[in-house]
Amino acid sequence: MVTPLDRPLRRVVTIGDVPYVVTITSEGLKLVQKGHRKGVEISWQDVLEGEPTLRAQLQKSLSASGDAKVATRRAATNAESETAERQPPAAPARGSKRAR
């Protein structure tokens, strides 16, 4: 029989001589360097959708390029332009002439 995950489960794992705390909850998991508060959180839905893999590949490509800030700005700009493309066109202003 499998035990339900009804409360957080915390364990210490060492990655490259650095201790981390892994917290597994019913919502997802969190990996934080021991003694720190901020870390990486991943929901189970993101795991199923492959989000961590995409994020890891993006980070790897950014660090390989050597200029992560420029690449991050480009990604943000691309996301903004994609959002703008999805929005419906603005209605013409009053009093403007329409092309016939």
N, C-alpha and C positions, 0 to 999 in steps of 0.2 A: 504494500500500500504506500502511496506517495503522500508525504506530509504537505499540507497547504502552507503557502508563504503568507502568514497573517501578521508578521512583524518583521522589521528589517533584520537582515543577516549581515554581519560585518566580519571581514577577515583581512589579515595583513598579507600582502604579497610583495616580494622584492623583485624589482625590475632593474637590472643593471646596477646593482648595489644601492639602489634607492628604495626605501620602504614606502609602499602605498597602501591605503585602506580601500577595500572594495566593499561597497554596500549594495546589497541586492534587496529590492523591494518588489511589491506586486506591480508597481508602475514601471520599473526599469532598473538600471544599475548606475552606480556612480563610482568613479575612480579618482581618488584625491591623494596627493602626496601627504604622507604622515606628518602631522603637525600643521597642516595648512587647511584652509576652509574651502577654497575654490578648486574645482576639478572638472572632470568631464562627466556629463550626465547623458545617458542614452535611454530613451523610452523603448519598451519592448516592441512597439509598433514600428519605430525607426529601424530596429534590428531586423524585423521581418521584411521591411521595404528595402533594405540594403543601404540605408543612409550612412551608417558608420563606414562602410566600404568606400562610398563616394567621398566622404569627408577625409578619410585617410589618404586616398589617392590625390585629392586636391592639396592637402598639406604637403605631401611628398613632392608634388610637382612644383609647388610654390617654393619650398626649401631648395629644390634642385635648381630653380631659376636664379636664386640668389637675390632676387628683388621682390620679396613678399608684399611690401607695401604697394608697389605699383600694380601687381597682379590682383591684390585685394580691391584696390580702387577700380580696376577694370571690371572685376566681377560685380561690384556694386553698381557701376554705371550700366553694365549690361542688364542687370536685374531691373533697374529703373526704366530702361528703354523698353524692355519686354512688357513691363507693367503698363507703360504709356501706350504701347501698341495694342494692348487688349482693351483699353477703355474706348467706349463709343465716341464717335466724332462729336465735337461741340456743336451746339445749335448756332445758326448764324445770328449775328447781332441784329437788333431791331433797326430798321431803316437801311440796312445794307441791301445792295442790289444783287439779285441772283443771276447767274449766267444762264442764258437761254439757248 
